[in-house]
Amino acid sequence: MRLDIRWFPTVTSTMDVAAEAAEAGAGEGLVIVAEEQTAGRGRRGRTWSSPPGAGLYVSFVFRPSLEAGPASLLSILTLAAGVAVRRAITQATGFAPELKWPNDVVVGRRKLAGILAEGVGIGTHAQTVVLGVGINVSRASHPVEIADRATSLEAHLGQPIERESVLEELLVQLPHAYDHLRRGDAGDILRSWRQASGSALGSAVEWTTLDGLRRGTTAGIDDDGALRVRTAAGTERVVAGEVRWL
């Protein structure tokens, strides 16, 4: 894939800049990189803390064909991005973090990186996915509400990490993972994700449905990227919503 990389010192959100460019006709392979986000966001509208120079804040524009499977496109792409982020970190630093469903890269219970996929026109010939990645590289001050849940590569490894090295690997690994999906080969992605996510098997979780609070034990993911959970009523598929790990 030919990449069109555009760097900004400060943006509100790389997701917004990438989405606006995509709507204006930017092609597949556009990459927005920012030194700082003033209104970075994560899943379910949460704020993604983005101090200047402390992390990688990157969004990609993909235009998958309809054959990619619109029903599970966003979830599979999110898993593929998790695998790619993990591989990029490992290649750049030698450290292999864990993946946590649906979109987190973690060290223990602390978040190291997050992934966000937003689709436009999914199920049409113009379908587009903007995929954002935020990686905490250096130690930084975060808001009080997330300070005890976040970590960074520098904090975990105890040494300075070059952001450029991690970014270079990400620009290789994410298009490579996406190319597997574009060719209809999700097998490697699913295998790699399952191997990297110990919490997806045997962990106690709870989530809220229209019928109320549900609890169960994780039983892996299916081939569409849904989390399988064993409950008293049987095995259920969780495809969206807020899962809390107990």
N, C-alpha and C positions, 0 to 999 in steps of 0.2 A: 504494500500500500504506500502510495506517495503521500507524505505528510506535509501539511501547510502549517508551520508552527508560528504562532504570533504571541509575543511576550508583552506584558503590561506591568508597569510598576505597581499600580493600584487599580482594582476594579471593585464594584459592589459584589459581584459573584462571577466566577468564570462560567458557571452554568448559564447565567443570563446573557453574557457576551456571546457564548457559543450558540445559544438558541436564537438570538437576534441575527447572527451571521447566517445560520442555517435557513432561517425564514427569508433572508435576503438572497438566498441562492448559493451559499457556500457549499462546496463539494465535500464528499466523504474524505476524511483524513485531516480535516481542520482540527488543530490543537490550540487551545487557549491556555497560556501559562501566566500566572500572576505572582508577583512578589508578596502581595498582600490582598486580602479580601476584607472589605468593610461590612459586608452583609452576606458572608458565606453561609450556606445552608446544607443541612443534611436531610436524612429521611424524616418524613412526617412533619416537615416544616421546622425542624429544630435548627438552631444556630450552630454553624461550624466555626469554632474559634480559629482565626487565621492571622496570628501576629506577623508583622513584616519580617521576612528573612528566616522564619523559624520552621517553615514546612514547605511542602510542595502542594500547590493548588492548581489542578490541571483538569481541563474538560476536553473531551474528544467528540467529534461529530461522526456518526456512522449512519449509513443509509442502506440497511440490509434489504435484500429482496424479499418478496412475499414467501418464497420457499423456505425462509428461515424459521417459519412457524410463529405467527403473531400471537397465538394464545399464550405461549410461555416465553416470548422473546425477551422481555425485560428481566425476568427472573434468571434465565439462562445467561444473559449477558452480564448480569450482576455477579453471578458465580464465576464466570470466565474472568471478569475483571479482578475478583478476589484472588484467583489463582495467579493471574499476571502480576498483581501487586506483590504478592508473596514471593514469586520468583524473582522479581526485580530487586526486592530487598535482599534476598538471599545471594543473588549474584553480586550485588554491590557491597555487601557487608559480611556475608557468611552466616548471617543469622536467619533462621526460619521461624517466623511467628506462626500463630494458629489462626485459622479462619473460623468465624462464628456466623451462623445463619442470621439474617440473609446477606448482610453487607459490611461486616466488620472484620478488620484484621487486628488481632488482640495479643497481648502478653498477659497471661493470667486473666484477671477480670478488668484489666485496663485497656482502653482503646488506643491502638497505635495508628490506625488508618481507617478511613471510611469511604464508602462507594455509594454513588447515587446515580440511578438511571431514570431518565425522563423521556417518554416517547411522544411523538407528534405524528398524527395520521396513521397510527398503528393499524394494520389490516388493509391499508391502501397501497397503491403503487408508489406513493410519495412518502411512505413511512420513514421516519428519521428517529434516531436515538441519540440524545446527548448524554454522555456518560462522564460523570465527575469523580475525581479521585483526590482525596486529601490525605497527606501523609505527614505525621508529626516527626520532624527530623531532629531539630535542636530543642534543648530545654527552653521553655518559655512560660510566661505568666498567663494562666488561663482564668476565666471567670470562676468564682468560688463554687458555683453549682456543678462544674465539671472537673475541677482541679484534681479531685480524688479518684476520678474515673479515666483520666487520660495519662498517657506516657509518651515517650519519644524514643527514637533510636539512640540518641546520645545518652539519655538517662538510663536506658537499659544496658547499653554496651559499655558505658563509662568512658567514652572517648568521642572526640568530634567526628562528625560524619559529613562528607561532602555531598551536598544536595545535588550537585551536577551529576555525580556518579549514579545516584538513585534515579534521577530523571532520565538519564541516557538509557538505563536498563528498562525503565517503564515504557519509553518510546519504542523499544524493541518488543518487549514481552506482551503488551496489551494488543497491538495490531496483530501479533502472531496468534494470540489466543482467539481474537475475533475472526481471523482467517480460518481457523479450524471450524468455527460455527458457520461461517459463510459457505464452506464446502460441505456442510451437513454432517460434520464429524464432531459431535459433542462428547463422545466417549472419553477421550483423554482429559477433557475439562472436568467431567463428572468424577472420574477416578481420582484425579489429582485433588479436587476439592474434598472428596470424602476422606482421603488419606490425611489431609491437613486439618480436619475438623473433628477433634475428639469429642467436643461438646454436642455434636449432632447425634451421638449415640449414648443412651443411658443417662441423660441429664434431666432433672426435674424442671418443668416449665409450667407457666400458666399464661393464658391469653383470654381476651374478652371477645365474645361473640354476641350476636343479637339475642341469644338465649341466656346470656349471662357469663360468669367466669368459668373457664374450663381449666383443668389441670391434667397433666400426664407426664410421660417419660419419652424423650426423643428416641426415634427409631430410624434415623437417617433421612436422606432426601430421595425423592423419586426422580425419574429421568426428565421431568419438567421443571425441576428445581424447587418443588414444594417440600416443606418440612413435614415428615411423618411423625405423629405423636400417638403413643399407645395410651388409651384412657380406659376407664372401667367399662365404657360402652363399645370399645374396639379401637382400631387404628384409624385416626383421622388425618386429613391433609390440611396443613395450614399454608395458605398461599399469600396472605396479607395480614395486616393488623400488627399489633404490638405484642411481641412475645417477651415475657419476663423470665429470666433464668434464675432459678431459686437455689 
